[in-house]
Amino acid sequence: MQPDEAIDAIQKINSGIRNQVLPPRSGRLQKVLIANRGEIAKRFFLSLKEEGILSVAIVTDPDKGQTWYEMADQVIMIGESRNYTNIATVIAAAIVSGANAIYPGYGFLSENPEFVEAIDTAYKNKLIEKPIIFMGPSATIMRKVGNKLDARQLAKQYGIPLFDGTENITDLEIAKTEAMRIGYPVIVKLNAGGGGKGMQSVYSEDKLALAIESCQRIGRILYQDDTYYLEKYIEKPIHIEVQIFNGTAVGIRKCAVQRRNQKIIEESGDEFLSNHTRIALLAAAENMARITGYDDGAGAGTVEFIYDPDTDRMGFL
């Protein structure tokens, strides 16, 4: 769908909806569209209200009538549930609502550099009079850290700790050789994977080909990208997140409960780390923020590591 078609569609869907007309607020952020749903959107509506900033909710047909968007100042209906990840539809909703900023939350389009570029393109193509602010990192930063192999190469180049791994592998025999070099168990990882998808641990060579085939199949279906690499598998890891704001590390979280490599419960605090490891972890996170350009006003972000308590070693994830 082209941007102008998306705008027409959004206007048609919302033609019978009367939103309360509120006066514009002063400051850089005047009206923010939240490109998300549920609890993350609800909390941000509250935060905006506390700051005196107008908010816009985008709501699909299945979500109509739910309570999470009650605090929004304006509601834009966007049709099908899949439209939460439809770039043209979300930007059209921002244009129709008059929002001058978009907050992506997490998931959906929050890590999609094409979304950020499309917001800029809407202004360049004169669909809007003024640029829309994207409340997150630039597309350039996303591309640097969104590609796992590129991020690993960057970390290696600047001395950020890594567990042993490979570059992109294109041949099964090479995979077998590299797995022997690293030492079993290893983990097969999709370059484009995320959210715990496209990862499989392997304990012996006879299981390697099947694991690679399984991950590549997921890659082709979900990401249209089946490139993969191998990494040393830590059997009893602690998944750690370092919270950063621009270039400063402000705290550590432990991903305490996971299911299928997806985080369910996180705990704050770093008491389980030695003082030396804690300092090294924070320094590595700040270094990663600096070399990716995240320290140049990109806002809040997370640098993730795997920690092996048996060896007191950590590696950038």
The 8 nearest C-alpha neighbors of each residue, nearest first, counted from 0:
[[1, 4, 5, 2, 87, 88, 3, 85],
 [0, 2, 4, 3, 5, 87, 6, 88],
 [3, 1, 5, 87, 4, 6, 91, 0],
 [2, 4, 6, 5, 1, 7, 91, 126],
 [5, 3, 7, 1, 2, 6, 8, 0],
 [4, 6, 8, 2, 88, 3, 7, 91],
 [5, 7, 91, 3, 9, 8, 4, 10],
 [8, 6, 4, 10, 5, 9, 11, 3],
 [7, 9, 5, 11, 6, 10, 4, 12],
 [10, 8, 12, 6, 11, 7, 5, 77],
 [11, 9, 7, 13, 8, 12, 14, 6],
 [10, 12, 8, 14, 9, 13, 7, 15],
 [13, 11, 9, 10, 14, 8, 76, 77],
 [14, 12, 10, 16, 11, 15, 76, 9],
 [13, 15, 11, 16, 12, 10, 17, 9],
 [16, 14, 13, 17, 12, 11, 10, 18],
 [17, 15, 13, 14, 18, 75, 12, 74],
 [18, 16, 15, 19, 14, 13, 20, 73],
 [19, 17, 73, 20, 16, 74, 72, 75],
 [18, 20, 21, 17, 73, 72, 74, 16],
 [21, 19, 18, 22, 73, 72, 17, 23],
 [20, 22, 19, 23, 72, 53, 24, 18],
 [21, 23, 24, 20, 53, 25, 29, 19],
 [24, 22, 29, 21, 25, 30, 53, 52],
 [25, 23, 29, 52, 22, 26, 51, 53],
 [24, 26, 29, 23, 27, 28, 52, 51],
 [27, 25, 28, 29, 24, 52, 23, 30],
 [26, 28, 29, 25, 99, 24, 100, 132],
 [29, 27, 26, 30, 100, 99, 52, 31],
 [28, 30, 24, 52, 53, 27, 23, 25],
 [29, 31, 53, 98, 54, 99, 28, 52],
 [32, 30, 100, 54, 98, 101, 55, 99],
 [31, 33, 55, 101, 54, 98, 56, 34],
 [32, 34, 102, 35, 56, 101, 103, 55],
 [35, 33, 103, 102, 32, 57, 101, 89],
 [36, 34, 33, 40, 104, 103, 83, 39],
 [35, 37, 40, 39, 38, 34, 67, 41],
 [38, 36, 67, 40, 39, 41, 35, 68],
 [37, 39, 41, 40, 42, 67, 36, 43],
 [40, 38, 42, 41, 37, 104, 43, 36],
 [39, 41, 36, 43, 38, 42, 37, 35],
 [42, 40, 38, 44, 67, 43, 39, 68],
 [43, 41, 45, 39, 44, 40, 38, 46],
 [42, 44, 46, 40, 45, 41, 47, 39],
 [45, 43, 41, 47, 42, 46, 71, 70],
 [44, 46, 48, 42, 43, 47, 49, 41],
 [47, 45, 43, 49, 48, 44, 42, 50],
 [48, 46, 52, 50, 44, 49, 45, 43],
 [47, 49, 51, 45, 50, 46, 52, 44],
 [48, 50, 46, 47, 51, 45, 52, 44],
 [51, 49, 47, 48, 52, 46, 45, 53],
 [50, 52, 48, 49, 47, 53, 24, 29],
 [53, 51, 47, 50, 29, 48, 30, 24],
 [54, 52, 30, 72, 29, 31, 47, 51],
 [55, 53, 31, 72, 71, 30, 32, 44],
 [54, 56, 32, 73, 74, 71, 31, 72],
 [57, 55, 74, 33, 71, 75, 32, 73],
 [56, 58, 75, 76, 74, 77, 34, 55],
 [59, 57, 76, 77, 62, 75, 56, 63],
 [58, 60, 78, 77, 80, 62, 79, 61],
 [59, 61, 78, 63, 62, 79, 58, 80],
 [62, 60, 59, 63, 80, 79, 58, 78],
 [63, 61, 59, 60, 65, 58, 64, 80],
 [62, 64, 60, 61, 65, 59, 58, 76],
 [65, 63, 62, 66, 61, 68, 60, 67],
 [66, 64, 63, 62, 67, 68, 69, 37],
 [65, 67, 69, 68, 64, 70, 37, 41],
 [66, 68, 41, 37, 69, 65, 38, 40],
 [67, 69, 71, 70, 66, 41, 56, 65],
 [68, 70, 66, 71, 67, 65, 41, 72],
 [71, 69, 68, 44, 72, 45, 41, 67],
 [72, 70, 54, 68, 73, 69, 55, 44],
 [73, 71, 54, 55, 53, 70, 74, 19],
 [74, 72, 55, 71, 18, 56, 54, 75],
 [75, 73, 56, 55, 57, 76, 71, 72],
 [74, 76, 57, 56, 58, 77, 92, 13],
 [77, 75, 58, 57, 59, 78, 13, 12],
 [76, 78, 59, 58, 9, 75, 57, 82],
 [77, 79, 59, 60, 76, 80, 82, 12],
 [80, 78, 81, 59, 82, 60, 77, 61],
 [81, 79, 59, 82, 83, 61, 78, 60],
 [80, 82, 83, 79, 84, 85, 59, 78],
 [83, 81, 85, 84, 80, 79, 88, 77],
 [82, 84, 81, 85, 80, 107, 35, 89],
 [85, 83, 82, 107, 108, 81, 86, 89],
 [86, 84, 82, 88, 87, 83, 89, 81],
 [85, 87, 89, 88, 114, 84, 90, 117],
 [86, 88, 90, 2, 89, 85, 5, 91],
 [89, 87, 91, 85, 5, 86, 90, 92],
 [88, 90, 92, 86, 91, 87, 85, 93],
 [91, 89, 93, 87, 92, 88, 86, 94],
 [90, 92, 6, 88, 94, 93, 89, 5],
 [93, 91, 89, 95, 90, 94, 96, 88],
 [92, 94, 90, 98, 96, 91, 95, 97],
 [93, 95, 91, 97, 92, 96, 90, 98],
 [94, 96, 92, 97, 93, 91, 6, 10],
 [97, 95, 93, 98, 94, 92, 75, 55],
 [96, 98, 94, 95, 93, 99, 30, 92],
 [99, 97, 30, 93, 31, 96, 100, 32],
 [98, 100, 131, 30, 132, 31, 97, 29],
 [101, 99, 132, 31, 131, 98, 133, 32],
 [102, 100, 32, 133, 31, 33, 134, 132],
 [101, 103, 33, 134, 104, 34, 32, 133],
 [104, 102, 34, 109, 33, 35, 105, 101],
 [105, 103, 102, 35, 109, 39, 34, 106],
 [106, 104, 109, 103, 107, 35, 108, 110],
 [105, 107, 109, 108, 104, 110, 103, 35],
 [106, 108, 84, 109, 105, 83, 35, 110],
 [109, 107, 111, 110, 84, 106, 103, 114],
 [108, 110, 103, 105, 106, 111, 107, 104],
 [111, 109, 108, 112, 141, 106, 145, 107],
 [110, 112, 108, 113, 114, 109, 115, 141],
 [113, 111, 138, 115, 114, 141, 116, 110],
 [114, 112, 116, 111, 115, 117, 138, 86],
 [115, 113, 117, 112, 116, 111, 86, 118],
 [116, 114, 112, 118, 117, 113, 138, 119],
 [115, 117, 113, 119, 118, 114, 120, 112],
 [116, 118, 120, 114, 119, 115, 113, 121],
 [117, 119, 115, 121, 116, 120, 114, 131],
 [118, 120, 116, 117, 122, 121, 123, 115],
 [121, 119, 117, 123, 122, 118, 124, 116],
 [122, 120, 124, 118, 126, 119, 123, 117],
 [121, 123, 125, 127, 120, 124, 119, 130],
 [122, 124, 120, 125, 121, 119, 126, 127],
 [123, 125, 121, 122, 126, 120, 127, 119],
 [126, 124, 122, 127, 123, 128, 121, 120],
 [125, 127, 121, 124, 122, 128, 123, 3],
 [128, 126, 125, 122, 129, 121, 94, 130],
 [127, 129, 125, 122, 126, 130, 123, 131],
 [128, 130, 127, 131, 122, 99, 125, 126],
 [131, 129, 122, 132, 119, 128, 127, 99],
 [130, 132, 99, 100, 133, 129, 118, 101],
 [131, 133, 100, 134, 99, 101, 130, 28],
 [134, 132, 101, 135, 100, 131, 102, 115],
 [135, 133, 102, 101, 132, 100, 103, 136],
 [134, 136, 133, 297, 298, 137, 102, 299],
 [137, 135, 297, 140, 138, 141, 298, 293],
 [136, 138, 139, 140, 141, 135, 115, 297],
 [137, 139, 112, 141, 140, 115, 142, 116],
 [140, 138, 142, 137, 141, 143, 112, 136],
 [139, 141, 143, 137, 142, 138, 291, 136],
 [142, 140, 138, 145, 143, 139, 144, 112],
 [141, 143, 145, 139, 140, 144, 138, 146],
 [144, 142, 140, 141, 145, 150, 139, 146],
 [143, 145, 150, 141, 146, 142, 140, 147],
 [146, 144, 142, 141, 143, 147, 150, 110],
 [145, 147, 149, 144, 148, 150, 191, 190],
 [148, 146, 150, 190, 149, 151, 145, 144],
 [149, 147, 151, 150, 146, 152, 190, 166],
 [148, 150, 152, 146, 151, 147, 153, 143],
 [149, 151, 144, 153, 147, 148, 152, 146],
 [152, 150, 154, 148, 153, 149, 155, 147],
 [153, 151, 149, 155, 150, 154, 156, 148],
 [152, 154, 150, 156, 151, 155, 149, 157],
 [153, 155, 159, 151, 157, 152, 156, 158],
 [156, 154, 152, 158, 153, 157, 159, 151],
 [155, 157, 153, 154, 158, 152, 159, 151],
 [158, 156, 154, 155, 159, 153, 290, 286],
 [157, 159, 155, 156, 154, 160, 161, 283],
 [158, 160, 154, 157, 283, 155, 161, 315],
 [161, 159, 314, 315, 158, 313, 162, 155],
 [162, 160, 314, 315, 163, 159, 313, 155],
 [161, 163, 314, 231, 164, 230, 160, 313],
 [164, 162, 231, 230, 161, 181, 165, 229],
 [165, 163, 230, 229, 231, 162, 181, 166],
 [166, 164, 229, 228, 230, 167, 177, 163],
 [165, 167, 228, 168, 148, 164, 229, 227],
 [166, 168, 228, 227, 226, 165, 169, 148],
 [169, 167, 228, 170, 227, 166, 174, 173],
 [170, 168, 167, 171, 173, 226, 174, 227],
 [169, 171, 173, 172, 168, 174, 175, 167],
 [172, 170, 174, 173, 175, 169, 208, 168],
 [173, 171, 175, 174, 170, 176, 177, 169],
 [172, 174, 176, 170, 171, 175, 177, 168],
 [173, 175, 171, 177, 172, 176, 178, 170],
 [176, 174, 172, 178, 173, 177, 171, 179],
 [175, 177, 173, 179, 174, 178, 172, 180],
 [178, 176, 180, 174, 179, 175, 173, 181],
 [177, 179, 175, 181, 180, 176, 182, 174],
 [180, 178, 182, 176, 177, 181, 175, 183],
 [179, 181, 177, 178, 182, 176, 175, 183],
 [182, 180, 178, 179, 177, 231, 163, 183],
 [183, 181, 179, 180, 178, 184, 185, 231],
 [184, 182, 185, 202, 203, 178, 179, 181],
 [183, 185, 202, 201, 232, 182, 231, 200],
 [186, 184, 232, 231, 183, 201, 230, 200],
 [185, 187, 200, 232, 230, 199, 229, 201],
 [186, 188, 229, 199, 198, 228, 200, 211],
 [189, 187, 198, 227, 228, 197, 229, 186],
 [188, 190, 227, 192, 197, 191, 226, 198],
 [189, 191, 227, 147, 192, 226, 148, 188],
 [192, 190, 189, 146, 224, 222, 193, 147],
 [193, 191, 189, 197, 190, 196, 218, 194],
 [192, 194, 195, 196, 191, 197, 189, 190],
 [193, 195, 196, 261, 192, 260, 262, 197],
 [194, 196, 260, 261, 193, 259, 198, 197],
 [195, 197, 194, 193, 192, 198, 217, 260],
 [196, 198, 214, 189, 192, 188, 217, 218],
 [199, 197, 188, 187, 196, 214, 195, 189],
 [200, 198, 187, 186, 210, 201, 197, 188],
 [199, 201, 186, 185, 187, 232, 202, 184],
 [202, 200, 185, 184, 186, 203, 207, 206],
 [203, 201, 184, 183, 185, 200, 204, 206],
 [202, 204, 205, 206, 201, 183, 207, 184],
 [203, 205, 207, 206, 175, 202, 201, 208],
 [204, 206, 203, 207, 208, 209, 202, 201],
 [207, 205, 204, 209, 203, 208, 201, 210],
 [206, 208, 204, 210, 209, 205, 201, 211],
 [209, 207, 211, 210, 206, 212, 171, 205],
 [208, 210, 212, 211, 207, 206, 213, 205],
 [211, 209, 213, 207, 212, 208, 199, 214],
 [212, 210, 208, 214, 213, 209, 215, 207],
 [211, 213, 209, 215, 210, 214, 208, 216],
 [214, 212, 210, 216, 211, 215, 209, 217],
 [215, 213, 197, 217, 211, 216, 212, 218],
 [214, 216, 225, 218, 212, 217, 213, 211],
 [215, 217, 213, 219, 218, 214, 212, 220],
 [218, 216, 214, 220, 215, 219, 221, 197],
 [219, 217, 225, 215, 222, 224, 216, 221],
 [218, 220, 223, 216, 224, 225, 217, 222],
 [221, 219, 217, 218, 223, 222, 216, 224],
 [222, 220, 218, 219, 217, 223, 224, 192],
 [221, 223, 224, 218, 219, 220, 191, 192],
 [224, 222, 219, 218, 220, 221, 225, 217],
 [223, 225, 222, 218, 219, 226, 191, 215],
 [224, 226, 218, 215, 219, 227, 189, 223],
 [227, 225, 190, 224, 189, 167, 215, 228],
 [228, 226, 189, 190, 188, 167, 168, 225],
 [227, 229, 167, 188, 168, 165, 166, 187],
 [230, 228, 187, 164, 165, 186, 188, 185],
 [229, 231, 164, 186, 185, 163, 232, 165],
 [230, 232, 185, 163, 164, 162, 186, 181],
 [231, 233, 185, 186, 184, 234, 230, 200],
 [234, 232, 236, 235, 231, 307, 184, 185],
 [233, 235, 236, 232, 184, 307, 200, 231],
 [236, 234, 233, 307, 237, 308, 309, 306],
 [237, 235, 307, 233, 306, 234, 305, 238],
 [236, 238, 306, 305, 239, 307, 235, 253],
 [237, 239, 305, 254, 253, 304, 236, 306],
 [240, 238, 253, 304, 252, 303, 305, 254],
 [239, 241, 303, 252, 302, 251, 301, 304],
 [242, 240, 251, 302, 301, 250, 303, 243],
 [241, 243, 301, 250, 249, 248, 300, 251],
 [244, 242, 248, 300, 247, 249, 299, 301],
 [243, 245, 299, 298, 247, 246, 300, 248],
 [244, 246, 294, 298, 296, 297, 293, 247],
 [245, 247, 294, 288, 285, 244, 289, 293],
 [246, 248, 243, 244, 245, 285, 249, 294],
 [249, 247, 243, 242, 285, 281, 250, 241],
 [250, 248, 243, 242, 247, 244, 251, 241],
 [251, 249, 242, 241, 248, 252, 243, 268],
 [250, 252, 241, 240, 268, 267, 269, 242],
 [253, 251, 267, 240, 266, 239, 268, 265],
 [252, 254, 239, 266, 255, 265, 238, 267],
 [255, 253, 265, 238, 256, 239, 262, 264],
 [254, 256, 265, 253, 264, 266, 257, 238],
 [255, 257, 264, 263, 254, 262, 265, 258],
 [258, 256, 262, 261, 263, 260, 259, 255],
 [257, 259, 261, 260, 262, 263, 256, 195],
 [258, 260, 261, 195, 257, 196, 262, 194],
 [259, 261, 195, 258, 257, 262, 194, 196],
 [262, 260, 257, 195, 258, 259, 194, 263],
 [261, 263, 257, 264, 254, 256, 260, 258],
 [262, 264, 257, 256, 261, 265, 258, 254],
 [265, 263, 256, 255, 262, 254, 266, 257],
 [266, 264, 254, 255, 253, 252, 267, 263],
 [267, 265, 253, 252, 255, 254, 268, 264],
 [268, 266, 252, 251, 253, 265, 269, 250],
 [267, 269, 251, 270, 252, 266, 253, 250],
 [268, 270, 271, 272, 251, 267, 252, 277],
 [271, 269, 272, 268, 273, 274, 277, 267],
 [270, 272, 269, 273, 268, 308, 277, 253],
 [273, 271, 270, 269, 277, 276, 274, 275],
 [272, 274, 276, 275, 277, 271, 270, 311],
 [273, 275, 277, 276, 278, 272, 279, 270],
 [276, 274, 278, 273, 277, 279, 272, 280],
 [277, 275, 279, 273, 278, 274, 280, 272],
 [276, 278, 280, 274, 279, 275, 272, 273],
 [279, 277, 281, 275, 280, 276, 282, 274],
 [280, 278, 276, 282, 277, 281, 283, 275],
 [281, 279, 277, 283, 278, 282, 276, 284],
 [280, 282, 284, 278, 283, 279, 248, 285],
 [281, 283, 279, 285, 280, 284, 286, 278],
 [284, 282, 286, 280, 281, 285, 159, 279],
 [285, 283, 287, 281, 286, 282, 302, 280],
 [286, 284, 288, 282, 287, 283, 246, 247],
 [285, 287, 283, 289, 288, 284, 282, 290],
 [288, 286, 284, 290, 289, 285, 283, 291],
 [289, 287, 293, 285, 286, 246, 291, 294],
 [288, 290, 286, 292, 294, 287, 291, 293],
 [289, 291, 287, 292, 288, 286, 293, 153],
 [292, 290, 288, 293, 289, 140, 287, 143],
 [293, 291, 289, 294, 290, 295, 288, 140],
 [294, 292, 288, 297, 295, 291, 245, 289],
 [293, 295, 246, 245, 289, 292, 288, 296],
 [296, 294, 293, 292, 297, 245, 246, 289],
 [295, 297, 245, 298, 294, 293, 136, 246],
 [298, 296, 136, 293, 245, 295, 135, 294],
 [299, 297, 245, 244, 296, 135, 300, 136],
 [300, 298, 244, 243, 245, 297, 301, 242],
 [299, 301, 243, 242, 244, 298, 302, 245],
 [300, 302, 242, 241, 243, 240, 303, 299],
 [301, 303, 241, 284, 240, 242, 304, 300],
 [304, 302, 240, 316, 239, 315, 241, 301],
 [303, 305, 315, 316, 239, 314, 238, 240],
 [304, 306, 238, 314, 313, 237, 239, 316],
 [307, 305, 313, 237, 236, 312, 308, 238],
 [306, 308, 236, 312, 309, 311, 310, 313],
 [309, 307, 311, 310, 306, 312, 236, 237],
 [310, 308, 307, 311, 312, 235, 236, 306],
 [309, 311, 312, 308, 307, 306, 313, 233],
 [312, 310, 308, 307, 309, 313, 306, 276],
 [313, 311, 307, 310, 306, 314, 308, 276],
 [314, 312, 306, 305, 307, 304, 160, 311],
 [313, 315, 161, 160, 162, 305, 304, 316],
 [316, 314, 304, 161, 160, 303, 305, 313],
 [315, 304, 303, 305, 314, 161, 151, 302]]
